[in-house]
Amino acid sequence: MYFKRKFPNSRLRRMRLNSNIRNLISEFELSTNDLIQPLFIKEGLSGTEPIESMPGICRHGEDSILSEIEALLEHDINTVALFPVIEQSKKNSKGDEALNSSNLMCQTVSEIKKRFPEIILISDVALDPYTDHGHDGLLINNYVDNDETLNILKQQSLTLAQAGSDIIAPSDMMDGRIGFIRKALDEMDYKNTILLSYAAKYNSKFYGPFRDAVNSASSLGKSSKATYQMSPKNKNEAIHEVAMDINEGADIVMVKPGMPYLDIISNIKDTFKIPTFAYQVSGEYSMLKLAIDKGWLDSDVMLESLYSFKRAGADAILTYAAKEISKEITNK
């Protein structure tokens, strides 16, 4: 005998019948406006140089960086984050090259803004690309000295603002640096220069490929950044860090890494309602990209991973897949 089954009035599958309906009721969307492409610029390089630990990603020479910016704009990627790879001979214990107004970063920023004034440039502020020990600040008695480092970071920020950076992004995790930099920028009439704080930057093992990309891994060796970057075990501390940076003048806060810290992104966004960025770091990108290239995962997992950031509350995402994903978004 046939028995008619009873169902509740709400059948959720009704809203999944076809792609148009699914798109109509999407809770979150991802657009090219949400994507920020990190770029590596290498001193003395002509053309591009592949980064072995980051499939599909290259270091750019001063000639090719302009072509890459043009290509990104054509893909509707309007924001990039720049990271320098300087000559080893220019590194020292104090990171003096960071303060050179004619250094690689300043020249690159100036040239890009001259050629593409519409692009939004995010410039990293930290000393690790410039120090021979690979740390983000001044190393004194084998300890990264917080207060001595602040003076250098302030000057580095002013130099980058003067070169034309739209957004200054301190990634060093020194206490008090946001207030120190904000005050200096305002005093020098860079009141409209935006401060993006790496507010919750964890001492993560997902940074390995990035350190290869900027040639800081060999300098850092087995040394740890645990005395200034956050412990992966902590959550409430992230709220404390973000609150401090907002009070000191941060316009945007960022969580780094991304996917292992989605709970942190969500908590920060819910608590402060401030523009919140996420960084899908090199290790996250590389493990997904390698699995895709090997055929172990479908290529859609990269896009799926970015949706997780949007669900968590991220307003924008730094991802090495930005250019690639922009094609998928455009063709959807």
Summary of the structure (lengths in Angstrom):
residues: 332
radius of gyration: 21.2
end to end distance: 47.1
largest distance: 86.2
contacts: 1097
relative contact order: 0.13
helix: 45%
strand: 18%
